[in-house]
Amino acid sequence: MEEFHKVRRLPPYVFEQVNRLKASARSRGADIIDLGMGNPDLPTPKSIVDKLCEVVRDPRTHRYSSSRGIPGLRRAQASYYARRFGVKLDPETQIVATLGSKEGFANMAQAITAPGDVILCPNPTYPIHAFGFIMSGGVIRSLQAEPDAGFIPALERGVRHSIPKPLALILNYPSNPTAHVASLDFYKDVVAYAKKNDIIILSDLAYSEIYFDGNPPPSVLQVPGAIDNTVEFTSMSKTFSMPGWRMGFAVGNERLIAALTRVKSYLDYGAFTPIQVAATAALNGDGADIAEVRDIYHKRRDVMVDSFGRAGWTIPAPAASMFAWAPIPEPFRHLGSLEFSKLLIEHADVAVAPGVGFGEHGDDFVRIALVENEHRIRQAARNIKRFFWSSAKQPNNVVPLAAHR
Ligand SMILES: Cc1ncc(COP(=O)(O)O)c(C=O)c1O
C-alpha cells in the first residue's frame, strides 16, 4: 500500500537500526553499555517526586489542566529567566508551558508554517528541528552547525539563494549532537541579521543548565530587542532529570507564543496538574539539585575524555550538553557512522548514536551520551581499546570488509 503523504516524509529512524542490533546483542546475553540514547539515567530529585505524590492525592488535580500551563508554573519560568539570564518576561503573554520542548517545537512549526516555507536549520541537528517543519509542509535549507566566523556568511548565502525568503532560523546551542556552545556576541550578530531580513529565530536551549567549567551558556533573548522575532525553548528533562515527565517551555515573542498557545489549545489540556505543580516547585528551588546533576555529567565527561583517550580515541571535551561529538577514528572513518556504530556494538559491546542520524554532515562522527555511570564509561573504554587492538592486528584489517558506504 502507498505510504501516506506525511509518513513518506519521515525516513525510518537511523537509530532504529542500532537499537535493533543492540536488542539482538542483549538477547544473546551481551552486556551492552548504552551511550547511544540521549535519555538521562539519573532519578528525578526526591523533593520533586515528593511534591508530585503530595499533590496527586487531591482529587481536584485529576481534572483537565490548563493547556498553556497553570499561572504559578508560568510565573516560576519567568523568575528563572530573570534570575539566570536577566531577561524579563510577562508570564501572561510571553510564556507557554509545553509537553516537553520537543512537543512545543513541533507545534510551533505547525502553527507558523505554510506549505513550501523555507526553514534554515543546522546540519547535523536534533531531528525534530528539521522534521517538525517537514511534517508541517516546510522545506529545509541546511546550515553549518558551528557557531563560528563562517556562520553569518553561510546564513547570508542561505537567505540569498532561497525562494521564498526563509521564514525561520533554528538555533540550538549547546547543540545536540555537536555540543557547540554559542557566545552572546554570536547571538547579537545573528539577531541583527535576522531582524534586518525579517526572519523568525527559534532557539532550542534544552541544555541551558548542563554546562561545565563554570561557563553558563547564554540565552539569545539576552540580546536587546531579540524578543521582537525570537522564541526560545527550554526543557526540564535534563535540568532536573525529568525526561519522562514531559515538561518544557516556549518563551519570547508574544505573537509567536500566541500562535503556539492557540494550536495547543486545540490539541491538549496541558500536563497533568500534579506534574505542573511539582515542576513549579522544582523551578522555584534553590538550584542545589541542578548543581548536583551538572556535577555528575561533568565527572562523567572527564572520565570519558580521559579513558577513551587512553584507549586511543581522542575526543574533544564538550563544554556543555550531555554529549561528546566524537570524530570516528581514522582507520574506520571511510565506513561511515552507521557501520562504525554497528561494529562498536558487535565487537565492543558499546552503543553510540551514528552521526548520520542527525544529518548528512554528521557522518564522520558518532555521538556519545553521558548516560552511564563512571564505572561503565571506563568499562566501555576498555572494551573499545580491545576492539581497536584486535582490528589493528587483523592481517588484512577485516574491518573495512564490513559493508561499505
Ligand atoms: C536539543 C534538544 N531539544 C529538545 C529535546 C527534547 O527535550 P524534551 O524532553 O523537553 O522534549 C532534546 C532531547 O534530547 C534535545 O536534545
The ligand as a MOL file (V3000), in Angstrom:
LIG
                    3D

  0  0  0     0  0            999 V3000
M  V30 BEGIN CTAB
M  V30 COUNTS 16 16 0 0 0
M  V30 BEGIN ATOM
M  V30 1 C 18.3540 19.7170 21.6530 0
M  V30 2 C 17.1730 19.0250 22.2460 0
M  V30 3 N 15.9900 19.6270 22.2180 0
M  V30 4 C 14.9040 19.0540 22.7400 0
M  V30 5 C 14.9680 17.8070 23.3110 0
M  V30 6 C 13.7160 17.2010 23.8520 0
M  V30 7 O 13.5020 17.6210 25.1360 0
M  V30 8 P 12.1290 17.3780 25.8620 0
M  V30 9 O 12.2940 16.1480 26.6790 0
M  V30 10 O 11.9150 18.6090 26.6870 0
M  V30 11 O 11.0680 17.2290 24.8170 0
M  V30 12 C 16.1620 17.1290 23.3710 0
M  V30 13 C 16.2320 15.7830 23.9480 0
M  V30 14 O 17.1220 15.0110 23.7760 0
M  V30 15 C 17.2920 17.7600 22.8180 0
M  V30 16 O 18.4850 17.1450 22.8220 0
M  V30 END ATOM
M  V30 BEGIN BOND
M  V30 1 1 1 2
M  V30 2 1 2 3
M  V30 3 2 2 15
M  V30 4 2 3 4
M  V30 5 1 4 5
M  V30 6 1 5 6
M  V30 7 2 5 12
M  V30 8 1 6 7
M  V30 9 1 7 8
M  V30 10 2 8 9
M  V30 11 1 8 10
M  V30 12 1 8 11
M  V30 13 1 12 13
M  V30 14 1 12 15
M  V30 15 2 13 14
M  V30 16 1 15 16
M  V30 END BOND
M  V30 END CTAB
M  END
